[in-house]
Each structure stands twice: as structure tokens, then as C-alpha cells.
């Protein structure tokens, strides 16, 4: 990911209020920042995680059915002598 793209995404998260930024004034490195999820950001991340997990469960179930279909099909071909 390019630096410009990363900055664009971080600014969008800040604008939406999903992330807040705090710099460490006592640090000798003035470029050190902490990016923290806000409560809204945590809720959004949790929702995205739930959606991702539901998608992965659907993919798993579809693969399981496909594997079973292929197993039955291959057994049928084997019995036919192919």
C-alpha cells in the first residue's frame, strides 16, 4: 500500500470518528503517534468481524457440500469402472 493511500484511509477513519490520534509529546521522536479505535470504531470492527465470519461459514458449508458431491460422483464413476 502506498503512503498516500494509507494517509487517505487513516484520514477517512478519523473523519468518520472510528479512530482517534494522539501524539506523544514527551517522546524524542516527534513523529510517533498512537491511533486508537474509538468506541464507534470498536463497534464497527466487531460488526465487520461478524460479517466476515458469516461469509467464511457460508464458504465452508459450500465447500463441504461440493466435496461431498465430488466424493459421491467419484464413487459412482469408480463403480461404473471408469
Buried (B, 14 or more C-beta within 10 A) or exposed (E): EEEEEEEEEBEEBBEEEBBEEEEEEEEEEEEEEEEEBBEEBEEBEEEEEEEEEEEEEEEEEEEEEEEEEEEEEEEEEEEEEE
